[in-house]
């Protein structure tokens, strides 16, 4: 049976699923329930602020949602305008101490956000160390609303110099492992990741929420969630942000200046497959929030079971076997093989004659699907560019597939003879590239 055990920053976990810093980890009661439900890796306690009067959250709707289908399934995700914990620091610290005492074998990581000054960081780190939360601290440089207006959260995460400076303070004043949580609200994730590494961070976690407005109330003409007739931007999370998060994880994992720094993947992890994909791209573990808020803590049991069964089927004995396996296959567009040719094929036995593939291709793509009078749909190879749109819009899984042309076959659209498998041509060797080295260009018939 597969061993789901994982190690992250020296933290030994029976499985790679952690709860992210969010409402599910806001208090002792929640965390105890989470541990009992099977969140074996640990929890990242909801972000703590400095001592003194706690932050004030709105007393009204804090979440907006994007649903899909008649069943109101949370297809897109949640948009939240909630701030960091609004409970006193001393109360949180007392609860963390009790939880850690009762669960010494579980990791408790404490998320922190204080003003961008050295003394407040020094003070709160000292308080956290006294709780016994030896899992470490996670620096919240990602929150895009409320706290950012106060010079914290994403206001720090968008400035690499600030990330490095604060990380250096944390490493200077604490021996706890330091995880830097990165904001996606930036053009290039590599700058902040490099700054975290330069500052001495032991790991990075990403992504935090994406700045967003999910809906507008057209009766009140106000963004939702709505507070006394007004709305604001919030942080978006859930299944819809997963593609953005995975790209950023992969960028850090494959870049020579950031490769090697441990990554905790966050962003739309709802199933075991989501977790496996993050880990294949380089994340050593994953953090979950929206799925727990949608389905409850026991959703982790399905994740554990599914991941274990998949690993058994693939012959993986531990999570380390596949962490980062997909990273070497992530490349830039210019390095893709331009002589790789595929064509769409429609299985007539599976086709339900709905015509969605025809409508999509005829109206918005390459007019490569023909429809007969009795609604039989066939692919025109001389027009098909293999864009895959028909596969994606077809409601019958597996009905439309892409067949790879073998070496020696002719692409009817271009007239090019598909070259041998090891004879690949990228944009760097293509004669249409004005910047290509003429001595390196490879000319083929048809293009």
Secondary structure, DSSP 8 states (H G I E B T S, - for coil): --B--EEETTEEESSSEEE-SSGGGSSHHHHHHHHHHT--SEEEEEEE--SSS-----SS--EEEEEETTTTEEEEEEEE---S--S-HHHHHHHHHHHHHH-TTSEEEEEE---SSHHHHHHHHHHHHTTT-TTEEEEE----SSSGGGT-THHHHT-HHHHHHHHHHHHHH--S-EEEE--S-SS-HHHHHHHHHHTT-SEEEE---EEE--EEETTTTEEES-BTTB---EEEESGGGHHHHHHHHHHHHH-TTTTTSEEEEES---SHHHHHHHHHTT-SEEEE-HHHHHH-TTHHHHHHHHHHHHHHHHT--BGGGTTTTTGGG---GGGS-TT--EEEEE-TTT-----HHHHHHHHHS---EEE-TT--EEE-TTT-----HHHHH-SSTTSEEEEE--TT-B-TTT--B---TT----GGGBTT-TTS-TTT-B--TT-
